[in-house]
Amino acid sequence: ALRQRLNQAELLVENWHTLMPLKEPERSVVRKGAESDEAYTRRVLGKLAGFRDLVVINDEAHHAYRTPADTKISKREAEERGIDLDEATRWIEGLDRLHKTRRIQRCFDLSATPFAPTGRTNTDEGLFAWIVSDFGLNDAIEAGLVKTPRVVVRDSAVPKPPRCAPSCITCTASAKSTRT
């Protein structure tokens, strides 16, 4: 019975950029105004716009969070640390708009980096509060769920092969390309 219900599910896979609000044209004869929540929902959900009680699965969810009110980080400091504060809030604001019109029943966040990026060393206290499972990379490697990471090292100790002849087209062409 559960399998039959699962087979009835409709699935939509979107990049988070779809959740960004439309930019208003700077100059236009017709001023359309801001996109309504309903129009936004229809644009983002497309053929699934008629559905209600949605389930959302956020991959790379460490990019989608609300900045805590007690966080004191300036835009300049965020830029220096490579943190995009707008990205995180836009993603969440987009989900808020979908929830307002179609109700998000459940939202599952998946992330290998369950921290709000601060540019500092992360500790257990910095973990997102809604974490259900913490399964580290070492555990995943030992369980055979992911490949073992490898670091490729170029060996510069091996001498280059000798050129075959001054008239060889391949050797002459590669010698010219390394000089430029």
C-alpha positions, 0 to 999 in steps of 0.5 A: 500500500505504501509503495502505491502511494509513493508511486503517485508522488510528483517530483520537481528538482530545481536549483536554489536560484529558482527561488530568487525573486525576479528583478524588476526592469529598470525602465519599462513602459508598463510598470508591473510591480512586485511579483505576488506570492501566488505568481511566484509560486506558479513560476517556481513550482511550474506544473506542480503549482496546483499541489498543496502540502509540499515536502521539500528536500534541501541539498547543500542546506548549509547555504539555507538558514536564517541568520540568528538575531544575535549574529553580529557580522557586517557585510564587509566582514562577510565578504572578507570571509567569503560568506554570502549572507543574501544567498542563505536568506533568499533561499529561506525567504523563497521557501517562506513564500511557497509555504504561505501559498501551498504549505510546506508540510515537511522540509528535510535539510541535507548537508555535509557541512551543518554549520552556518558559515562564519569563516571561523573554526566550527565546533559542536556548539556551532552546529545547526540546532535541527540536526537529526543525524551526524554521520561523519565522512570517516564513518561513510568511508568505513561503511563503503558509502563514499569513495576514499578521497585521494590527493593527486601529487605531480611528480616533478622528479621524473625527467621529460622524455627526450625529443625524437628528432628536430623534424618531428612535428609532435615534438616541435609543436609541443616545444613551441607551445611551452615557450609561449 
